[in-house]
């Protein structure tokens, strides 16, 4: 079975995580969606994705969470050769300037979405970033033609 490209959503507030999952539901048939309520759970998700020989295409992450911050997790993803190429999105309303600079400089942050967000914006950003990931790193981008063409 060819590897799949996965989406990871990391958010400690259950209602917010549910809203993100609901907004991205249209993509879940093609891109398995993993959810985590903490950075520790997110690390477990990444390990499961790697164990399945799938790829992490995009990580959407809140910043302020118990334990490690979202920015620190995104930095970890960038430093890990297995996840370095994944697209990184900070979905938060509470990241200060210092955290944003760290995310841009050390995690190679691809996008910032402030809370509250609109479903249209979230889906458009995720589709665009997944498209970039597919064109650059998918072993067979042709297998995603329908997605890349917006169908």
N, C-alpha and C positions, 0 to 999 in steps of 0.2 A: 504494500500500500504506500503510495507517495506521501511525503510529509505534508501536513496541513499548516496553514498560517493561522496563528491564534491571536486573539485579543485578550488582554489582561486589564481588568478594572480593579483599582485598589482604592477603597473608600471605607472609613470606619463607621459612618452613619448609615444604618440599614436603609432608611427611606431614600437617601440620596443614591446609594448603590442600586437600589431597586429602580429608581428613575433612570439612571444611566443604562441599566440592562434593558429596560423597556424601550428607551430611545434607540438602542442599537439592535433590537430584536430582528429587524429586517436583514441584518448581516449574519446572524448566528447560524443559518443553514450552511453558509459557505465558509465562515470563519469561526471556529469554536471559541466560545466566550468563557473565560475563567474569571472568577471573582474572588476577592480577598478583602477582609475587614481590617487587616493590619499588614505591616511590612513582613512580619514573620510568616503569615499565611501566603503572602505574595511570593516569598522565596520558595515555599512548598509548591505553589502553582508552577513556577518556573522549572522546578526540578521535575514535576510530572510532565510538563511539556517536553522537556529535554529527554526524559526517559522514553516517551512515546515517539521520539525522533521527529517531533514536529518543530516548528519555528515560531518564535514570538515575533509577530509582525508589528504590534503596537501595544504600548503600555500607557494607560490613562491612570493618573495617580493624583490623589489629594495630597496636600502638603502636611497639614497639621493633623497628626494621628498619635495615639498612644505609642510610646516606644520610639522607634526610628521615624524620621520624617520622610515624606514622599520624595523630597529633593535628594536626600541621601540614598534612597532606594534607586532613583533614576541614575545617580552617579554610579552606583554598584552595577546597574545594568550596562552602562557604557563601558565600564572597566572590564567586564566579563566578556571574553571573546565569543562566547555562545550567544549573548544577547546584545552585544555592542551595536549591531546594525538595526535593531528594532527602533521604530519611531517612538518618541517619548513626548507625552502630552501631560502638562500640569493642569489639572482641573480643580481649581481652588479659589477661594475668596480671601485667603489669609496669608498668602506668601508675601513677605516684605521684600524690599529691594535687595538686601543681602542674599536671601534665599534665591531670588530670581537670577541674580548675577551668577551665583554658584551653579544653578541649573543650566544656564546658557553656556557657561565656560567649562564646566566639568562633566556635564551629562549630555551636552550637545542637544539641549531641549529643542524639539521641533515645533512645538506650539503651546500657547498658553490660552486656556479658556477660563474666564472668570465665572463664579457662581453669582447669581443664577444664570444658566445658559438657556439657549433655545434649542429645541430638538433639531431644527433644520441646520443650525450652525454645527452642532455636535456631529451629526451624521455626515455633513459635507466635509468637515475636517478629517474625520476618521476615514471616509472613502478616499479622499485625496491622499492622505498619508499611506494608506494601504496600497493604493495605486503606485505611489513612488516606490514602496518597498518591493512590490511585485516586479515592477520594471527593472529594478536594480539587482534583486537577489533571488527571485524565484527561479528554480532550475528550468521550469517550463512556463514562461509567462503566457504563452499561447493558451494554456489551459484556463486562464483567467480572462480570456478575450471578452466574454459577455460582461463581466464585472468592469473591466477597463473601459468598455464602450458605454457603460452606464445602464445596462439592461438588468 
